[in-house]
Amino acid sequence: MDAMVLTDPKTFPTEEIVAENLGKKFALWQTFFEEIHANQPDLATEWRYYNDGKSWLMKITRKKKTVVWLTVCAGMFRITAYVTEKARAAVTASALSDACKEQFLTGKRFGKLAAITVTFKKKADLKDARALIALKLAMK
């Protein structure tokens, strides 16, 4: 498991705090958000502290729909989308990498939902992030 950061409920995750925790990966963070704002300007972001996970998570939404959850870990970050089994055909036909599709097909289920996570460690991970966000936005 990756080292969780942003665990103090009294310390709001500012850009500076995120940069400090991501180190060299902060440039990837900036590129990710530049792409989101350029390609999906109607997406909104909101940080919230969640007691069940004892950490801050960013929820990225369109209107009332949660598109992805973002987690910051030491030296990296990840986004996770929850998808229903009904989306199997859409997931397998999507531009997601085989590794992401495999997460959906064989990963742990949360009731009727399966998680697809993109971990940002290199610039190529942006491709899966774009595909995951597009997949979620195409769903009802």
C-alpha positions in Angstrom: 0.0 0.0 0.0 1.2 3.5 -0.8 2.1 5.8 2.0 -1.0 8.0 2.6 -0.4 11.7 3.2 -2.8 14.5 3.8 -4.1 12.8 7.0 -4.4 15.8 9.3 -8.0 17.0 9.3 -7.0 20.5 10.4 -4.5 21.0 7.5 -6.3 21.8 4.2 -4.4 20.5 1.2 -3.1 23.7 -0.5 -1.1 23.6 -3.7 2.1 24.1 -1.7 1.3 21.1 0.6 0.4 18.9 -2.4 3.7 20.0 -4.2 5.7 19.2 -1.0 4.2 15.7 -0.9 4.5 14.9 -4.6 8.0 16.2 -5.1 9.1 15.7 -8.7 5.7 14.3 -9.6 4.1 17.7 -9.0 4.8 18.6 -12.7 2.6 15.6 -13.6 -0.1 16.9 -11.3 0.0 20.3 -13.0 -0.2 18.7 -16.4 -3.1 16.6 -15.4 -5.1 19.6 -14.2 -4.1 21.7 -17.2 -5.6 19.0 -19.4 -8.7 18.7 -17.3 -9.3 22.5 -17.4 -8.6 22.7 -21.1 -10.6 19.6 -22.2 -13.4 19.5 -19.6 -13.8 23.0 -18.3 -17.1 22.2 -16.6 -15.4 19.7 -14.2 -15.2 20.9 -10.6 -12.9 19.9 -7.8 -13.5 19.7 -4.1 -11.3 18.6 -1.2 -12.9 16.9 1.7 -11.6 15.2 4.8 -13.1 11.7 5.2 -13.0 10.2 8.7 -13.5 6.6 7.4 -10.2 6.8 5.5 -8.6 9.3 7.8 -7.4 11.5 4.9 -8.2 14.3 2.5 -9.6 13.2 -0.9 -10.4 15.4 -3.9 -13.7 14.7 -5.6 -13.8 15.7 -9.3 -17.4 16.2 -10.5 -19.6 17.3 -13.3 -22.7 18.9 -11.8 -23.8 16.3 -9.2 -22.0 13.4 -10.8 -18.7 12.2 -9.2 -16.3 11.5 -12.1 -13.2 10.4 -10.1 -11.8 10.5 -6.7 -8.2 11.7 -6.3 -5.8 10.5 -3.6 -2.3 12.0 -2.9 0.3 9.6 -1.6 4.0 10.2 -0.9 5.7 10.9 -4.3 2.6 10.1 -6.4 -1.1 10.5 -6.8 -4.0 8.4 -8.2 -7.5 8.7 -9.5 -10.2 6.1 -9.0 -13.6 5.8 -10.7 -16.3 3.4 -9.7 -18.1 1.7 -12.5 -21.1 -0.7 -12.5 -21.1 -4.1 -14.1 -23.5 -2.8 -16.8 -20.5 -0.8 -18.1 -18.6 -4.0 -19.0 -18.9 -3.5 -22.8 -18.0 0.2 -22.5 -14.9 -0.5 -20.4 -13.6 -3.3 -22.7 -14.2 -1.1 -25.8 -12.6 2.0 -24.2 -9.1 3.4 -24.8 -8.1 2.3 -21.3 -4.9 0.2 -21.1 -5.2 -3.6 -20.7 -4.1 -3.2 -17.0 -7.0 -0.9 -16.2 -9.5 -3.1 -18.0 -8.1 -6.1 -16.0 -8.7 -4.1 -12.8 -12.4 -3.8 -13.8 -12.8 -7.4 -14.9 -11.0 -9.2 -12.0 -10.8 -6.6 -9.2 -12.6 -6.4 -5.9 -16.3 -5.4 -6.1 -17.9 -2.9 -3.8 -21.5 -4.0 -4.0 -22.4 -3.5 -7.7 -19.4 -1.3 -8.3 -15.8 -2.1 -9.5 -13.0 0.4 -9.1 -10.6 1.4 -11.9 -7.5 3.2 -10.6 -4.9 5.2 -12.5 -1.7 5.7 -10.6 0.4 8.7 -11.8 4.0 7.7 -11.9 5.0 8.7 -15.4 3.6 11.0 -18.2 2.2 8.0 -20.1 -0.3 7.6 -17.2 -2.2 10.7 -18.5 -3.5 8.6 -21.4 -5.3 6.2 -19.0 -6.6 9.2 -17.0 -8.1 10.8 -20.1 -9.7 7.5 -21.1 -11.1 6.9 -17.6 -12.6 10.4 -17.4 -14.1 10.1 -20.9 -15.6 6.7 -20.0 -17.2 8.1 -16.8 -18.5 11.2 -18.6 -20.1 9.0 -21.3 -22.0 7.0 -18.7 -25.5 8.0 -17.5 
